[in-house]
């Protein structure tokens, strides 16, 4: 009985704000900047996050309580009923500013919840065990003669949610990824971070182990260079203050990227979409029939990527 009274008082004593956040882990990292802006504007409100990615929000000083989507017992009674509450479950991806690519996702999100975005950074907060795990993983690839380069040429939501291991909308073409590795392998100790179904690359360490996301992100802290695509690692690198080379295809750094990175956009773009384009020009998962390129060489200049990494 005491526990119930204590828990109810926790949410009665202050005004509550609920953020229901759906989507991938990179989007949730971006949400940390929006939440920071909201907390700055309304510091007395108690923030409750509902998301699929608890590790992104654990230890965040702006957040008072986290619930995993689908595991919200007595949520309405304890958080909403008879409380001073604000609830935000709209999707920023469905806002005009985002669909028309006029503003960055974070600024769109702030506008949606009614606060001003003043360049609050994305953030991740680590405990010592997560850092130890990352350090242990980095030790597997220790080579005193060559600095560590974290390479993520392929990403996406996983094999159950995309039609091909290579998604043309965000990935580096496998042939080009191999060419880059072949040029850089003698100078760098290259770790290819990927899922188990992604294309196999030679002359580098493949890392497709199932581990916690936070230790995986922290692994980048032990690298000298990072060559990434528009996926969760580029969001995490920004949160960790790690400048990286980030490659873009159908998404844009002005919408999803960060100025800390060296963002390399395609040599040729097709922003008008295709016959199946509705609210977005292309589907993130890389539907094969939507690809507008005649040759993969139209997307990126490999020499320019190599120069950016070595620069």
PyMOL commands that set and color helices and strands:
alter all, ss='L'
color gray80, all
select helices_A, chain A and resi 2-12+25-41+54-57+75-80+92-94+96-99+105-113+128-140+174-184+213-222+232-239+253-256+288-290+296-298+302-310
alter helices_A, ss='H'
color red, helices_A
select strands_A, chain A and resi 16-20+46-51+65-68+85-88+147-151+188-193+205-207+225-229+245-247+262-264
alter strands_A, ss='S'
color yellow, strands_A
deselect
rebuild
show_as cartoon
